[in-house]
């Protein structure tokens, strides 16, 4: 992993498009209209994340020197917050999410943060299973998202 740079914006935009590909297949728009919509959504999300979570680490996950994902991580004394995590389709279900989340938990423990928090789409069963296998539990929910937390045992 490495800090994201301005030169990563094209990759991050493409990655965002990949995150939304399934739902966009259901929309009866032209390819150009979908691309323009997703570009706007990416720009808004990127602005939101870099404004609201200005103190977060914006990281690009690499495999064999090529970017394959992103991790946006806010390191607070009371908890580490995974603002966002995601991978290109070809890198999914290959253990990379587990590796990155284990690294996050290790970083939180080393910093003395008592827990790691994240939000996950309620329908993203694969991600939920991964997080639960790492010790995360549901701590709150909305109709769309679950808030999950994992104690780090750093406070013991």
C-alpha positions as CSV (number, residue, x, y, z in Angstrom):
1,X,0.0,0.0,0.0
2,X,1.1,3.5,-0.7
3,X,-0.4,7.0,-0.3
4,X,-2.7,8.0,-3.2
5,X,-1.3,10.7,-5.5
6,X,-3.0,13.1,-7.9
7,X,-1.8,10.8,-10.7
8,X,-4.0,8.0,-9.2
9,X,-7.3,9.8,-9.9
10,X,-7.9,8.0,-13.2
11,X,-7.4,4.7,-11.5
12,X,-9.7,5.7,-8.6
13,X,-12.4,6.9,-11.0
14,X,-12.2,3.6,-12.9
15,X,-12.4,1.7,-9.7
16,X,-15.4,3.7,-8.6
17,X,-17.1,2.8,-11.9
18,X,-16.4,-0.9,-11.2
19,X,-18.0,-0.6,-7.7
20,X,-21.2,0.6,-9.3
21,X,-21.2,-1.6,-12.5
22,X,-23.9,-4.1,-11.3
23,X,-26.4,-1.4,-10.4
24,X,-25.7,0.6,-13.5
25,X,-26.6,-2.5,-15.7
26,X,-30.1,-2.0,-14.5
27,X,-30.3,1.6,-15.7
28,X,-31.6,2.1,-19.3
29,X,-29.2,4.8,-20.2
30,X,-26.6,5.0,-22.9
31,X,-23.0,4.1,-22.0
32,X,-22.0,7.8,-22.3
33,X,-24.8,8.8,-19.9
34,X,-23.8,6.2,-17.4
35,X,-20.1,7.2,-17.6
36,X,-21.0,10.8,-17.1
37,X,-23.2,10.0,-14.2
38,X,-20.5,7.9,-12.5
39,X,-17.8,10.5,-13.2
40,X,-20.0,13.1,-11.4
41,X,-20.7,10.6,-8.5
42,X,-17.0,9.9,-8.2
43,X,-16.1,13.6,-8.1
44,X,-18.7,14.2,-5.4
45,X,-17.7,11.2,-3.3
46,X,-14.0,12.1,-3.6
47,X,-14.7,15.7,-2.6
48,X,-16.8,14.5,0.3
49,X,-14.2,12.0,1.6
50,X,-11.3,14.4,1.3
51,X,-13.3,17.2,3.0
52,X,-15.0,15.3,5.8
53,X,-12.1,12.9,6.4
54,X,-9.3,15.3,5.6
55,X,-7.1,13.7,8.2
56,X,-7.5,10.2,6.8
57,X,-4.9,8.2,5.0
58,X,-5.9,7.7,1.3
59,X,-4.1,4.6,0.2
60,X,-3.8,2.7,-3.1
61,X,-3.5,-1.0,-2.7
62,X,-1.0,-2.5,-5.1
63,X,-0.3,-6.1,-6.2
64,X,2.9,-6.8,-8.2
65,X,3.3,-3.0,-8.6
66,X,-0.1,-2.4,-10.2
67,X,-3.0,-0.6,-8.4
68,X,-5.8,-3.0,-7.5
69,X,-7.7,-1.2,-4.8
70,X,-8.1,1.6,-2.3
71,X,-8.2,1.9,1.4
72,X,-9.3,5.1,3.1
73,X,-8.5,5.0,6.8
74,X,-9.1,7.5,9.5
75,X,-6.8,6.9,12.5
76,X,-8.5,8.4,15.6
77,X,-7.4,7.7,19.2
78,X,-10.8,6.2,20.1
79,X,-11.1,4.1,16.9
80,X,-9.7,3.5,13.5
81,X,-12.4,4.1,10.9
82,X,-12.3,2.3,7.5
83,X,-13.9,5.1,5.5
84,X,-13.8,3.0,2.3
85,X,-12.2,-0.2,1.0
86,X,-12.6,-1.8,-2.4
87,X,-10.8,-3.7,-5.1
88,X,-10.9,-4.1,-8.9
89,X,-13.1,-7.1,-9.9
90,X,-10.1,-9.2,-10.9
91,X,-8.5,-8.8,-7.4
92,X,-11.7,-9.8,-5.4
93,X,-12.1,-13.1,-3.6
94,X,-8.3,-13.7,-3.6
95,X,-7.5,-12.9,0.1
96,X,-6.5,-9.3,-0.5
97,X,-9.4,-7.9,1.6
98,X,-8.4,-10.2,4.5
99,X,-4.8,-9.1,4.2
100,X,-5.6,-5.4,4.1
101,X,-8.1,-5.6,7.0
102,X,-5.7,-7.7,9.1
103,X,-3.1,-4.9,8.5
104,X,-5.7,-2.3,9.6
105,X,-6.4,-4.3,12.8
106,X,-2.7,-4.6,13.5
107,X,-2.2,-0.9,12.9
108,X,-5.0,0.0,15.3
109,X,-3.6,-2.4,18.0
110,X,-0.1,-0.9,17.6
111,X,-1.5,2.7,18.0
112,X,-3.5,1.7,21.1
113,X,-6.9,2.3,19.4
114,X,-9.5,0.1,21.2
115,X,-11.5,-0.8,18.1
116,X,-11.9,-0.6,14.3
117,X,-15.2,0.6,12.8
118,X,-16.6,0.4,9.3
119,X,-19.8,0.5,7.3
120,X,-20.8,-2.1,4.8
121,X,-23.7,-2.5,2.5
122,X,-26.2,-4.8,4.1
123,X,-26.5,-6.8,0.9
124,X,-22.8,-7.3,0.5
125,X,-22.7,-10.7,2.1
126,X,-19.2,-11.6,1.0
127,X,-17.8,-8.5,2.7
128,X,-19.9,-9.1,5.8
129,X,-18.7,-12.7,6.1
130,X,-15.1,-11.5,5.8
131,X,-15.5,-8.9,8.5
132,X,-17.3,-11.3,10.8
133,X,-14.5,-13.8,10.4
134,X,-12.1,-11.2,11.5
135,X,-14.1,-10.4,14.7
136,X,-16.4,-7.6,13.5
137,X,-19.9,-7.5,14.8
138,X,-22.9,-5.4,13.8
139,X,-23.2,-2.4,16.1
140,X,-25.9,-0.5,14.3
141,X,-27.8,-0.4,11.0
142,X,-29.8,1.6,8.6
143,X,-32.0,0.2,5.8
144,X,-28.9,0.2,3.5
145,X,-25.8,-0.1,5.7
146,X,-24.5,-2.0,8.7
147,X,-22.1,-0.3,11.1
148,X,-19.6,-3.0,12.3
149,X,-16.9,-2.8,15.0
150,X,-14.1,-5.0,16.0
151,X,-12.3,-4.7,19.4
152,X,-8.6,-4.7,19.1
153,X,-7.9,-5.6,22.7
154,X,-5.5,-2.7,22.7
155,X,-7.1,-1.4,25.9
156,X,-6.4,-4.5,27.9
